[in-house]
Structures are given as structure tokens and as C-alpha cells.
Amino acid sequence: MGDRQDNDFAVPAESGADGAARPHYRIQVMTGPPEGVLVARLIGPVPGALFADRVCGGLRDWGGERPFRCLLDLRRFEGLIGYDDFAFVATRRRRCAREDAPGRIALVAHGAFDRARAATLQTLFPADAVRGFEDIDSALDWLTAP
């Protein structure tokens, strides 16, 4: 797929200068596949500000010619993304993506608590439909449906 953009960032587990172990985490933000879907995968204790920064970078790469479609894969995420971090992404989404066509945001997580974040996200993304899913396939089916 020619339109795939990859914005991958990982921090290796290692000891800091004080000897304390640093947590290992990884965040990957890319557009496609499937074509036109912005995918953000978070693994480990990704800091909320880094999440917001990488997703906004992905929005710049994604472009705004098509309706907004976003998959947030939180199945292996262990951290906390604050309301302010999501609000920052929501502001950028409004600047970068088409406003004339409602978007879709799928949040994929194993825990019911994490999937319940969809209701909070709905308040930040009022022009978009936001839903929580237990598996990637169901989320992608919903995101790519006409």
C-alpha cells in the first residue's frame, strides 16, 4: 500500500543513571492498512503526552481528504492517557480532518473499563462515532463499512 506511513517509537528497558529500571513501552502510529485508517498501537506504559504527540504526527501524515477513521489499539497498553491528552488530539483532529463527513473512532481493549473510555471520547469528538471493541477484526469491519 503506497499510502502507508509509519511513525514508530520504542523505549528499551534499561537502567537509568540512578540504577532504577526504566519501563519498556512502544507506540506505533501509521496510516493503513486498511487504506485511510489511522492506527495507533500502544504497548506498555506509554506516557499520555507521547501518545498525543505521535497521534497528532500521524494526523499530519494521514491528510484530510477522506472521512476520519481511527483505530486505537489498547490491548497491551498499561498506562493512563489523561483527558487533556485526548482533548489535544481532538483539537488537532478538527483541524486536520474533513468536517463535512462524520468520522469513526474504534477503541480496542480487553478490559471493560478501557472500552468504557469510548463514552468519554465521544464528548471530545462530537462529530464522530466512537465505539469500544474487544477485537481488531470487529473494529476494522466497523471502521471500513460504508
Phi, psi and chi 1 to 4 in degrees:
 res  aa     phi    psi   chi1   chi2   chi3   chi4
   1 MET       -  119.5  -58.1 -139.1  165.8      -
   2 GLY   -69.8  -19.4      -      -      -      -
   3 ASP   -94.1    5.2  113.3  -12.6      -      -
   4 ARG   -70.4  128.2 -174.5  174.1 -172.4  -83.8
   5 GLN  -120.0  136.5  -63.5  -70.4  -40.2      -
   6 ASP  -121.9  130.1 -158.0  -21.2      -      -
   7 ASN  -131.1   80.9 -174.6    2.6      -      -
   8 ASP  -102.2  137.4 -163.5    7.7      -      -
   9 PHE  -142.7  128.0 -177.1   80.0      -      -
  10 ALA  -136.5  145.2      -      -      -      -
  11 VAL  -115.5  119.7  171.3      -      -      -
  12 PRO   -72.0  150.2   24.9  -31.0      -      -
  13 ALA   -72.7  125.9      -      -      -      -
  14 GLU  -161.1  172.8   57.7 -175.3   47.3      -
  15 SER   -93.5  142.0  -64.3      -      -      -
  16 GLY   -81.8 -177.2      -      -      -      -
  17 ALA   -61.5  -29.3      -      -      -      -
  18 ASP   -85.1    1.7   60.4   -0.4      -      -
  19 GLY    86.7   -8.2      -      -      -      -
  20 ALA   -77.2  141.1      -      -      -      -
  21 ALA   -70.2  134.9      -      -      -      -
  22 ARG   -88.9  142.5  -67.8 -176.8 -173.0  155.6
  23 PRO   -69.8  148.7   23.7  -30.3      -      -
  24 HIS   -95.9  129.1  177.6   84.5      -      -
  25 TYR  -147.1  164.6   61.0   82.9      -      -
  26 ARG  -148.3  140.9 -179.7 -179.2 -178.9  123.2
  27 ILE  -133.4  133.6 -178.3  168.6      -      -
  28 GLN  -128.7  126.7 -178.4 -179.4   37.2      -
  29 VAL  -125.7  127.3  177.4      -      -      -
  30 MET  -150.7  159.7   62.1 -173.5  162.1      -
  31 THR  -106.4  125.4   53.4      -      -      -
  32 GLY    66.7  162.7      -      -      -      -
  33 PRO   -75.5  157.1   25.2  -26.4      -      -
  34 PRO   -70.6  160.4   25.8  -30.8      -      -
  35 GLU   -56.0  134.0 -173.4  175.2  -23.8      -
  36 GLY    85.6    1.7      -      -      -      -
  37 VAL  -106.0  126.8  176.1      -      -      -
  38 LEU   -85.5  120.1  178.9   67.9      -      -
  39 VAL  -112.9  128.5  178.1      -      -      -
  40 ALA  -122.7  118.6      -      -      -      -
  41 ARG  -111.2  126.4  -71.7 -169.3  176.0   98.2
  42 LEU  -116.9  129.7  -72.5   72.1      -      -
  43 ILE  -128.4  126.9  -60.4  170.4      -      -
  44 GLY    81.4 -163.3      -      -      -      -
  45 PRO   -85.1   65.9   31.2  -35.4      -      -
  46 VAL   -66.0  127.8  176.3      -      -      -
  47 PRO   -64.9  140.8  -19.6   31.0      -      -
  48 GLY   -57.8  -39.5      -      -      -      -
  49 ALA   -66.4  -35.8      -      -      -      -
  50 LEU   -68.2  -40.6 -179.4   61.3      -      -
  51 PHE   -54.6  -51.8  158.6   78.4      -      -
  52 ALA   -60.2  -44.0      -      -      -      -
  53 ASP   -62.0  -46.3 -178.5   60.9      -      -
  54 ARG   -69.0  -39.6  -62.8  -67.1 -178.5 -143.9
  55 VAL   -66.8  -39.9  169.9      -      -      -
  56 CYS   -64.6  -36.5  -71.2      -      -      -
  57 GLY   -62.6  -40.5      -      -      -      -
  58 GLY   -63.9  -36.4      -      -      -      -
  59 LEU   -62.8  -39.8  -81.8  168.0      -      -
  60 ARG   -62.6  -43.2  -77.7 -170.4  -55.6  -87.5
  61 ASP   -70.8  -33.4  -64.4  -20.7      -      -
  62 TRP   -67.1  -39.0  173.4   79.1      -      -
  63 GLY    83.2  177.1      -      -      -      -
  64 GLY  -130.7   24.1      -      -      -      -
  65 GLU   -77.8  -17.3  -56.7   83.3   38.8      -
  66 ARG  -124.2  165.6   51.0 -165.1  164.9 -129.5
  67 PRO   -59.6  144.6  -23.8   32.9      -      -
  68 PHE   -70.0  127.6 -177.1   62.4      -      -
  69 ARG  -134.8  126.8  -59.6  -72.5 -172.9  -97.5
  70 CYS  -139.7  133.9 -179.1      -      -      -
  71 LEU  -116.1  120.0 -175.9  140.5      -      -
  72 LEU  -104.0  110.1  -60.7  176.0      -      -
  73 ASP   -95.3  104.0 -177.1   -5.2      -      -
  74 LEU  -110.1   17.9  -56.2  179.5      -      -
  75 ARG   -62.5  -30.8  -66.9  173.0  -61.1  163.6
  76 ARG  -116.5   16.8  -65.5  175.8   55.3 -163.8
  77 PHE   -80.9  137.6  176.3   60.8      -      -
  78 GLU  -123.6    5.0  -59.9  168.3    2.7      -
  79 GLY  -103.9 -157.9      -      -      -      -
  80 LEU  -134.0  125.1  174.3   65.8      -      -
  81 ILE  -104.1  119.5  -60.3  171.9      -      -
  82 GLY   -76.2  162.0      -      -      -      -
  83 TYR   -56.9  -41.7 -175.4   87.1      -      -
  84 ASP   -63.6  -35.0  -69.5  -17.4      -      -
  85 ASP   -67.4  -44.0  -62.3  -42.2      -      -
  86 PHE   -65.5  -37.5  -83.7  118.3      -      -
  87 ALA   -63.9  -37.6      -      -      -      -
  88 PHE   -62.1  -45.2 -177.6   74.4      -      -
  89 VAL   -62.8  -41.1  172.2      -      -      -
  90 ALA   -61.2  -40.2      -      -      -      -
  91 THR   -63.5  -44.1  -60.0      -      -      -
  92 ARG   -65.9  -37.7  -69.3  -66.0  174.0   98.6
  93 ARG   -59.2  -42.9  178.7  -90.8 -175.1 -102.2
  94 ARG   -64.5  -30.3  -74.3 -170.5  -68.3  -84.1
  95 ARG   -79.3  -32.6  -70.1 -178.3 -170.5  161.6
  96 CYS   -98.1  -27.7  -63.9      -      -      -
  97 ALA  -108.7  159.4      -      -      -      -
  98 ARG   -60.1  134.6  -72.9  177.1   48.9 -175.7
  99 GLU   -92.9  -17.7  -70.2  -68.6  -32.8      -
 100 ASP   -80.3  -10.9   60.8  -25.7      -      -
 101 ALA  -127.5  122.5      -      -      -      -
 102 PRO   -58.6  142.1  -14.4   22.8      -      -
 103 GLY   -95.4 -179.7      -      -      -      -
 104 ARG  -137.1  135.7  -65.7  179.8 -172.5  171.2
 105 ILE  -126.3  121.9  -59.2  169.6      -      -
 106 ALA  -109.0  127.2      -      -      -      -
 107 LEU  -108.4  116.9 -168.9  147.1      -      -
 108 VAL  -107.4  121.9 -178.8      -      -      -
 109 ALA  -153.7  153.6      -      -      -      -
 110 HIS   -79.0  -36.4  -70.6  -57.2      -      -
 111 GLY   -88.7  143.9      -      -      -      -
 112 ALA   -61.7  -35.7      -      -      -      -
 113 PHE   -61.6  -44.8  176.0   76.1      -      -
 114 ASP   -65.5  -40.9  -71.0  -36.3      -      -
 115 ARG   -67.1  -26.5  -72.7 -171.1  -51.8  -84.7
 116 ALA   -68.3  -15.2      -      -      -      -
 117 ARG   -60.9  -20.0  -68.2 -177.7 -166.6 -170.8
 118 ALA   -57.3  -37.4      -      -      -      -
 119 ALA   -65.1  -39.4      -      -      -      -
 120 THR   -66.8  -42.6  -59.0      -      -      -
 121 LEU   -63.8  -32.5  -69.3 -179.2      -      -
 122 GLN   -59.2  -35.3 -172.8   64.5   71.5      -
 123 THR   -68.9  -30.0   63.5      -      -      -
 124 LEU   -83.7  -25.1  -68.6  169.4      -      -
 125 PHE  -120.6   65.2  -62.9   86.7      -      -
 126 PRO   -64.8  -23.3   22.6  -31.4      -      -
 127 ALA   -84.2   -6.9      -      -      -      -
 128 ASP  -114.3  154.7  -58.8  -37.2      -      -
 129 ALA   -88.2  133.1      -      -      -      -
 130 VAL  -125.2  128.0 -177.6      -      -      -
 131 ARG  -138.3  149.2  -74.0 -173.4   50.7 -168.6
 132 GLY   -98.7  143.8      -      -      -      -
 133 PHE  -136.1  154.6  -65.1   88.9      -      -
 134 GLU   -91.4  -22.1  -71.1 -173.1   48.0      -
 135 ASP  -138.2  153.5   64.7   89.2      -      -
 136 ILE   -63.2  -42.7  -68.4  -79.0      -      -
 137 ASP   -59.5  -45.2  -67.8  -26.8      -      -
 138 SER   -63.7  -40.3  -62.2      -      -      -
 139 ALA   -63.6  -46.1      -      -      -      -
 140 LEU   -66.6  -37.3  -72.9  172.8      -      -
 141 ASP   -58.3  -45.1  -73.4  -12.8      -      -
 142 TRP   -68.5  -42.0  177.7   70.7      -      -
 143 LEU   -64.8  -36.3  -74.9  170.3      -      -
 144 THR   -95.7   -1.7   58.2      -      -      -
 145 ALA   -67.6  148.9      -      -      -      -
 146 PRO   -64.8      -    0.4    1.5      -      -
